[in-house]
Amino acid sequence: MRYMLEKNFDGRHFMIKSHYDGTLIDAMFFPATSEKIYLKDELKNSSIKPDYINNPTVIMCNPNAFFY
């Protein structure tokens, strides 16, 4: 299922470290635009500012967000 979400909806799979105890949280990101998704390190030293950064982000907090 994850592959279909990545392929059909340009989803990006991430593991996010929690600030509380360092637990890794399994997550998917679906951009609000069709722009290329950049990693944090790619944006850090760059003048690139994609539009999706200024758009709302939806976070689903359930094991695997019922998707995969």
N, C-alpha and C positions, 0 to 999 in steps of 0.2 A: 504494500500500500504506500509506503514512503516513496518508493521509486515513482509511482504514478503521480503523487503530489508534486514531487520535484520536477518531473517531466512536463506534466500538463498545466501546472499552475506556477511554474518557476519558483517553487519552494526551495528553501535552503535549510539543510539540517545543521543544527548547532548543539553543542554541549556548553551550557552556561554555568559558571561556578557561582554558587550562592555566596553572598557577603557574610552570612551568619556563621557557617561552619565549613565552607568549602565544598559542600556536596555538589555533585554535578547534576544539572537539570537538563533532561532531554527536551529539545525544543525544535520547532520549525518556524521559519520566517517566510512570509509571503509579502513581497513588496507591493506597495500601492500603485506603482507605475511599472512600465515594462523596461526600465533601465537596468543596466548591469548592476548586480549586487556586489558591493565592495566589502572586504574585510576591514576591521578596525585599523590594522596596521597599514593597509593600503591608503586609507583616508588620512591617517595621522600626518604624514609629510607630503601632502598633496593639496593642490588647489581645487580638486574635484569635490563638488558638493551636490550629490544627486538629489533630485526632488523628493524621493521617498523619505529622506531624513526629516523633511518638514511636514509630512503627512502623519495622521494618527497610526498608532500601532495597536494591534489587538493581541492580548496575551490570554491564552486559554490555560487555566491551571487545573488540570485533571490528568491523571496518569495517561500519558500519550495523547492527551487532548481529544480522545475518542477517534483519532484519525489513523494511527498506524500502530 
